[in-house]
Amino acid sequence: MDLISIIIPVYNVEAYLARCLDSVICQSYTNLQIIVADDGSTDNSGAIADEFAARDTRITVIHQPNAGVSAARNAALAVAGGEFIGFVDGDDYIDPDYFEVLHREITGGDYDLAVVGFETVAYGSENARQAGARSALGSVIELPRREVFRRMRVNSIGGFVWNKLFRRSIISAHNLIFDTRIKIAEDLIFLCQYTCFVDTAVYNTSPLYHYVTRQGSIVHKTDLNIEILSTRALVTELQTEIFKEQCPEHLPLIACAHAAYCLALLAIAYKSRGDLARSHEYSRDGKRIFREILSEKIVPSSNKLKLFIKLYLPALHTFIRRYRK
């Protein structure tokens, strides 16, 4: 039975961590090395992780000064000994057969990466279903490398690491680590770099991973400062280098994502009533990129429509967001 190393970065998630760890230790696939990397939490997250480790010998807890999620994942990667590596965020949770399915898929053929579906759950939502209560059976799809790149940018399989299973041999052979310079979307670059060495991936669309949205999460804060979010420019630069070499026909997808990034910066600039010159700069960049991608067939029409509404009909965009809430 192959050993799977599970990396769980943790920072101030005391309200969510017990559910996360319960879902991991109750997996039907039992040969697990569970590594919790506590990134200098100031709440009880570290203590909760230690309590679970005292009850389950498969759990190892790393405590380190706060250095960011990339540094936490790297610390865990350094001690991971499994043939396969999986990631779970400390505020999310997984179905009981999550790792069994991932392992079955990646070992069922000559695959370098396995992916499963996910669902987004609003924390505290009364409509959030319990793990294991699957709404539909998924299909299984083979993905060549170029298709993996395309799907991670149209958010089909997601540009993140937490719904995937990786081969440690590939990570080790190419010295892959998370870039500690990046504060947002840091796992996207790791995934892009890993995918460069993937011949074929396998994708089971069953939604076995539950991504929890919460107010305190860095990607949902409205008071993010411009400097932190601006690291996304580095993400765009690194992505572009990889896509130019691997799949240049998909470069418009990065442009589309960068336009959305410019709009996020614009929204923050307006919310903070800060540098208007900078907000106008981002607005101008967003509109320029939108015009460039408008004729590109590779960019889904739905993405183009969303960008158009955000850029040219901001009042309608605000209305839609409020209506959905």
C-alpha positions as CSV (number, residue, x, y, z in Angstrom):
1,M,0.0,0.0,0.0
2,D,1.7,3.2,-1.2
3,L,2.3,5.9,1.4
4,I,0.6,9.2,0.8
5,S,2.0,12.3,2.5
6,I,-0.7,14.9,3.2
7,I,0.4,18.5,3.7
8,I,-1.9,20.8,5.7
9,P,-0.7,24.4,6.1
10,V,-2.4,26.1,9.1
11,Y,-2.7,29.7,10.2
12,N,-5.3,30.9,12.6
13,V,-8.0,28.5,11.6
14,E,-9.1,27.2,15.1
15,A,-12.8,27.3,14.1
16,Y,-12.3,25.0,11.2
17,L,-9.2,22.8,11.9
18,A,-10.9,20.0,13.9
19,R,-13.4,19.3,11.1
20,C,-10.5,19.4,8.6
21,L,-8.4,16.9,10.6
22,D,-11.4,14.7,11.4
23,S,-12.0,14.3,7.6
24,V,-8.4,13.4,7.0
25,I,-7.9,10.9,9.7
26,C,-11.1,9.1,8.8
27,Q,-10.0,8.4,5.2
28,S,-10.8,5.0,3.8
29,Y,-7.2,5.0,2.5
30,T,-5.3,4.6,5.7
31,N,-1.5,4.5,4.8
32,L,-1.1,8.3,5.4
33,Q,1.6,10.6,6.6
34,I,-0.2,13.7,7.8
35,I,2.0,16.8,8.1
36,V,0.4,19.8,9.8
37,A,2.6,22.9,9.2
38,D,1.5,25.6,11.8
39,D,2.7,28.9,10.4
40,G,3.0,30.8,13.6
41,S,-0.7,30.8,14.5
42,T,-1.7,33.2,17.2
43,D,-4.9,31.4,18.1
44,N,-5.4,27.8,19.3
45,S,-4.7,26.2,15.9
46,G,-1.3,24.8,17.0
47,A,-2.7,23.3,20.2
48,I,-5.5,21.7,18.3
49,A,-3.0,20.1,15.8
50,D,-0.9,18.9,18.8
51,E,-4.0,17.3,20.4
52,F,-4.8,15.4,17.2
53,A,-1.2,14.3,16.9
54,A,-1.3,12.9,20.4
55,R,-4.3,10.7,19.3
56,D,-3.1,9.6,15.9
57,T,0.6,8.6,15.3
58,R,0.3,9.3,11.6
59,I,0.2,13.1,12.3
60,T,3.3,15.2,12.6
61,V,3.1,18.9,13.6
62,I,5.6,21.4,12.5
63,H,5.6,24.7,14.4
64,Q,7.4,27.6,12.7
65,P,7.4,31.4,13.0
66,N,4.9,33.1,10.6
67,A,6.5,33.1,7.2
68,G,3.5,32.5,4.8
69,V,1.7,29.6,3.4
70,S,4.5,28.9,0.8
71,A,7.1,28.6,3.5
72,A,4.8,26.3,5.5
73,R,4.2,24.0,2.6
74,N,7.9,23.9,1.8
75,A,8.7,22.9,5.4
76,A,6.3,20.0,5.1
77,L,7.6,19.0,1.7
78,A,11.1,18.7,3.2
79,V,9.9,15.9,5.6
80,A,7.4,14.3,3.3
81,G,8.3,10.6,2.6
82,G,5.3,9.3,0.7
83,E,5.3,8.1,-2.9
84,F,2.5,10.6,-3.5
85,I,1.9,14.1,-2.1
86,G,-1.5,15.6,-1.4
87,F,-2.6,19.0,0.0
88,V,-5.5,20.0,2.1
89,D,-6.0,23.5,3.5
90,G,-6.7,23.8,7.2
91,D,-10.1,25.4,6.8
92,D,-11.4,22.9,4.2
93,Y,-12.6,19.3,4.4
94,I,-12.7,16.2,2.2
95,D,-15.0,13.2,1.6
96,P,-14.1,9.9,3.3
97,D,-12.9,8.3,0.0
98,Y,-11.0,11.3,-1.2
99,F,-7.5,9.9,-1.1
100,E,-8.7,6.4,-2.1
101,V,-10.2,7.8,-5.3
102,L,-7.1,9.9,-6.1
103,H,-4.7,7.0,-5.5
104,R,-6.9,4.7,-7.6
105,E,-7.0,7.1,-10.5
106,I,-3.3,8.0,-10.6
107,T,-2.2,4.3,-10.3
108,G,-4.8,3.1,-12.7
109,G,-2.8,4.1,-15.7
110,D,0.5,5.8,-16.6
111,Y,-0.5,9.1,-15.0
112,D,1.6,11.8,-13.4
113,L,-1.2,13.8,-11.8
114,A,-4.6,13.0,-10.5
115,V,-7.4,15.6,-10.0
116,V,-10.9,15.4,-8.5
117,G,-13.7,17.8,-8.5
118,F,-14.5,20.3,-5.8
119,E,-17.3,22.4,-4.5
120,T,-17.3,25.8,-2.8
121,V,-19.1,26.0,0.6
122,A,-19.8,29.2,2.4
123,Y,-18.9,28.8,6.1
124,G,-22.0,28.5,8.2
125,S,-24.3,28.1,5.2
126,E,-27.4,26.1,6.2
127,N,-27.4,24.6,2.7
128,A,-23.9,23.2,2.9
129,R,-24.1,19.5,2.5
130,Q,-22.1,17.1,4.6
131,A,-19.0,15.4,3.2
132,G,-20.0,12.1,1.7
133,A,-23.4,13.2,0.6
134,R,-22.4,13.3,-3.0
135,S,-24.7,15.2,-5.3
136,A,-23.7,13.3,-8.5
137,L,-21.3,10.6,-9.7
138,G,-18.4,12.0,-11.7
139,S,-16.9,11.0,-15.0
140,V,-13.2,10.1,-15.5
141,I,-11.2,12.0,-18.2
142,E,-7.6,11.7,-19.4
143,L,-5.9,15.0,-19.9
144,P,-2.7,15.5,-21.9
145,R,-0.3,18.2,-20.7
146,R,-1.6,21.0,-22.9
147,E,-5.2,20.3,-21.7
148,V,-4.1,20.5,-18.1
149,F,-2.6,23.9,-18.7
150,R,-5.8,25.1,-20.4
151,R,-8.2,23.7,-17.8
152,M,-6.2,25.3,-14.9
153,R,-6.8,28.7,-16.4
154,V,-10.5,28.3,-17.2
155,N,-11.0,27.0,-13.6
156,S,-12.1,23.6,-14.8
157,I,-9.6,21.8,-12.6
158,G,-8.5,24.8,-10.7
159,G,-5.1,26.5,-10.5
160,F,-4.5,25.2,-7.0
161,V,-2.9,22.2,-5.4
162,W,-5.5,21.1,-2.9
163,N,-7.7,18.9,-5.2
164,K,-4.8,17.0,-6.7
165,L,-2.4,14.2,-6.0
166,F,1.3,14.6,-7.1
167,R,4.1,12.1,-7.6
168,R,6.9,12.9,-5.1
169,S,9.5,11.5,-7.6
170,I,8.7,14.4,-10.0
171,I,8.8,17.0,-7.2
172,S,12.1,15.7,-6.0
173,A,13.7,15.2,-9.4
174,H,13.1,18.8,-10.4
175,N,13.5,20.4,-6.9
176,L,10.1,21.9,-7.0
177,I,9.1,24.2,-4.1
178,F,6.6,27.0,-3.5
179,D,7.8,30.5,-4.3
180,T,7.9,32.4,-1.0
181,R,7.9,35.8,-2.8
182,I,4.2,35.2,-3.9
183,K,1.5,36.0,-1.4
184,I,-1.6,35.2,-3.5
185,A,-2.0,32.3,-6.0
186,E,1.3,30.9,-4.9
187,D,0.1,27.3,-5.6
188,L,-0.7,28.2,-9.2
189,I,3.0,28.6,-10.1
190,F,3.9,25.4,-8.3
191,L,1.2,23.6,-10.3
192,C,2.4,25.1,-13.6
193,Q,6.0,24.1,-12.9
194,Y,4.9,20.6,-12.0
195,T,2.7,20.3,-15.1
196,C,5.7,20.9,-17.3
197,F,6.8,17.3,-16.4
198,V,3.3,15.7,-16.7
199,D,2.7,13.6,-19.8
200,T,-0.9,12.7,-18.9
201,A,-3.2,13.5,-16.0
202,V,-6.4,11.9,-15.0
203,Y,-9.5,13.9,-13.8
204,N,-12.4,12.4,-11.8
205,T,-15.1,15.1,-11.8
206,S,-16.7,13.9,-8.5
207,P,-16.8,16.8,-6.1
208,L,-14.8,15.2,-3.2
209,Y,-13.1,18.3,-1.9
210,H,-14.9,21.0,-0.1
211,Y,-13.4,24.5,-0.3
212,V,-14.7,26.7,2.5
213,T,-15.0,30.4,1.9
214,R,-14.7,32.5,5.0
215,Q,-14.3,36.2,6.0
216,G,-10.8,35.9,7.4
217,S,-9.3,34.1,4.4
218,I,-6.7,36.2,2.6
219,V,-8.4,35.8,-0.8
220,H,-11.7,37.2,0.6
221,K,-10.4,40.2,2.6
222,T,-11.5,43.6,1.2
223,D,-8.7,45.4,3.0
224,L,-5.8,43.7,1.3
225,N,-3.0,46.2,0.7
226,I,-1.9,46.9,-2.9
227,E,1.6,45.6,-2.2
228,I,0.4,42.1,-1.2
229,L,-2.0,41.8,-4.1
230,S,0.6,43.2,-6.6
231,T,2.6,40.1,-6.2
232,R,0.0,38.7,-8.6
233,A,2.0,40.6,-11.3
234,L,4.9,38.2,-10.6
235,V,2.4,35.3,-10.9
236,T,1.4,36.6,-14.4
237,E,5.0,37.0,-15.4
238,L,6.0,33.4,-14.3
239,Q,2.9,31.9,-15.9
240,T,3.6,33.7,-19.2
241,E,7.1,32.3,-19.3
242,I,5.9,28.7,-18.8
243,F,2.9,29.0,-21.2
244,K,5.1,30.5,-24.0
245,E,7.2,27.3,-23.9
246,Q,4.6,24.7,-23.2
247,C,1.4,25.9,-24.9
248,P,1.6,29.4,-26.5
249,E,-1.9,29.0,-27.9
250,H,-3.3,29.4,-24.4
251,L,-1.6,32.7,-23.6
252,P,-4.8,34.6,-24.0
253,L,-6.2,32.8,-20.9
254,I,-3.4,34.4,-18.9
255,A,-4.3,37.8,-20.3
256,C,-7.9,37.2,-19.3
257,A,-6.8,36.3,-15.7
258,H,-4.5,39.4,-15.6
259,A,-7.4,41.6,-16.6
260,A,-9.4,40.2,-13.7
261,Y,-6.5,40.9,-11.4
262,C,-6.3,44.5,-12.6
263,L,-9.9,44.9,-11.7
264,A,-9.4,43.5,-8.2
265,L,-6.7,46.0,-7.7
266,L,-9.0,48.7,-9.0
267,A,-11.7,47.7,-6.6
268,I,-9.3,47.8,-3.6
269,A,-8.0,51.2,-4.7
270,Y,-11.5,52.6,-4.7
271,K,-12.5,51.0,-1.4
272,S,-9.5,52.4,0.3
273,R,-10.0,55.8,-1.4
274,G,-6.2,55.8,-2.0
275,D,-4.1,56.4,-5.0
276,L,-6.5,57.4,-7.8
277,A,-3.8,57.6,-10.3
278,R,-3.0,54.0,-9.7
279,S,-6.7,53.0,-9.8
280,H,-7.0,54.7,-13.2
281,E,-3.8,52.9,-14.4
282,Y,-5.3,49.5,-13.5
283,S,-8.6,50.3,-15.1
284,R,-6.8,51.3,-18.3
285,D,-4.8,48.1,-18.3
286,G,-7.9,46.0,-17.7
287,K,-9.7,47.6,-20.7
288,R,-6.7,47.3,-22.9
289,I,-6.3,43.6,-22.1
290,F,-10.0,43.0,-22.6
291,R,-9.8,44.4,-26.1
292,E,-6.8,42.2,-26.9
293,I,-8.6,39.0,-25.8
294,L,-12.0,39.8,-27.3
295,S,-11.3,38.0,-30.5
296,E,-9.5,35.1,-29.0
297,K,-11.7,31.9,-29.3
298,I,-9.7,30.1,-26.5
299,V,-11.1,32.5,-23.9
300,P,-14.6,31.3,-22.9
301,S,-17.4,33.7,-23.7
302,S,-18.6,33.7,-20.1
303,N,-15.2,35.1,-19.0
304,K,-15.4,37.8,-21.6
305,L,-18.9,38.7,-20.5
306,K,-17.9,38.9,-16.8
307,L,-14.9,41.1,-17.7
308,F,-17.1,43.4,-19.9
309,I,-19.7,43.9,-17.1
310,K,-17.0,44.6,-14.5
311,L,-15.1,47.1,-16.7
312,Y,-17.9,48.9,-18.5
313,L,-21.0,48.3,-16.4
314,P,-19.7,48.5,-12.8
315,A,-23.2,49.4,-11.4
316,L,-24.7,46.3,-12.9
317,H,-21.8,44.2,-11.5
318,T,-22.4,45.6,-8.0
319,F,-26.2,44.9,-8.3
320,I,-25.5,41.3,-9.4
321,R,-23.2,40.7,-6.5
322,R,-25.6,42.1,-4.0
323,Y,-28.5,40.1,-5.5
324,R,-26.5,36.8,-5.2
325,K,-25.8,37.5,-1.5
